[in-house]
Amino acid sequence: MGFSAFHLQMPSGVPVATVALNGARNAGILAAQILGTSDEKVAKKIEGLKKKLETKVAESVKVLNKKGWKSSS
């Protein structure tokens, strides 16, 4: 049985957000973003985290552009 067996069809009116299996960190970020819609303190913290993640990705892109993607494996 592959991962596709976990695919479920939700009825209309039932909001669904999906994250990868073994994607607990992303699920936590998504949950915090949802909570942040009604809690400004949480919203500011998650915004800060996402800015740090954006910086980390930008740095990784620079390295990949300089060295090539094969060097990172």
N, C-alpha and C positions, 0 to 999 in steps of 0.2 A: 504494500500500500504506500503510495507516494504522498507528498505534501498536498497534492491537488485534492485528495480525499477530504481535506479540511475545509474546502470551499463550501460555503452555505449561501443560499439565496434568502435575503431578508425581505419581508413584505414591505410594501409602500408605507411610509410613515414611521419606519423604524430606522433612525440614523445609525450608520455603521462607519466605524473607522478601522482600518486594517493596519497592522504592523507585521513585520516579518516574524516567523517563528524564531525563538531565541533573540527577539528584539526588545528585551525588557527596557533597555535604556530609552529607546525611541518611544515605547509605550508610556514610560514615565514622563518624558518631555511632552507628549501629546496630552496626557492627563493634567499636567501642570498648566499647559496652555488653556485648557478648558476651565480649570479652576481659576486661572488668571482673569477670565472674563468677568468675574464677580469679586476678585480680591486683588487690589492694586499692588500689594506687597509681593504676592506670588508672580503677578504679571511682570513686575520690574526685575525680579530675580531670574525668571525664565528668559526675559529679553537680554539680560547680561550674559547668561549662558550661551544663548544663540549667537551673540556677537563674538564670544570667544571661539565658538565652533566655526563661525564664518572665517575668522582670522586663521585658524588652524588649517582649514581647507585651502584658503588662499596661499598659505605658505607651502602646502603640499603641492599645489599646482605649479608654483614657481620652481620647486625642486624637480618635478616631473618635466617641466619645459626645459630645464637646464640639462638634466642628466638623461632624460628619456624614461619611459615607463618600464623598460626591462630592468633598469637598475634598482627598482624598488621591490622586486620580487625575491 
